[in-house]
Amino acid sequence: MSRRVFGTEFLSAGLVQDITDFLAAYGLWGLIALTFAEASFLPVFPEVLFIPMALINPTLALFYALAATLSSTAGGLFGRWIGLKAGRPLLERLASGRKAQLLENWFQRYGGWAVGLAALTPAPYKFFTIASGVFGVAARPVILGSLFGRGTRFIAEALVIMLAGEQAEEFLARYADELLLAGGLLLLAWVLWRQYLKNSKTG
């Protein structure tokens, strides 16, 4: 399996497998717990559980995608709350000074859509949810960005599994990052186009 999709950001493969095995025993509730935690503090990609569960029962793939989207959005709000309470010192512990400044620039330019971009792409989503609290982004844009980004991500993966069956695992392991990045670029282009239209009207 490709570590890009099924791996981790910081944890060893063995520890990720232990976490996955533990949560897998709880089925849907394990998926909900993982997607919530990944959106706010746990450095494990949600696909480690979501994709195997969907492959085992493709008829429930879209249901799993919906549950993962809602749980991840709730986790994003929890990450935002962590950022509100802990402030910039926590963000700078998670990200270097340069990366923290880059996050601030993204939020200044794109607002809550920065969360949406991270939710859709392989970017570390929890950094963006925590940063949204640090930089005072309102809850509504975080909710909308998370629903759009995570919904698009999980539903797209679910559809691939429903259409390709067992072959979907190899396809997603090989191409998921590229597809997610392409989706993120499309979303970024749409956000920039909206800003351009808005500036044109006010100008």
Disulfide bonds with the S-S distance in Angstrom:
none
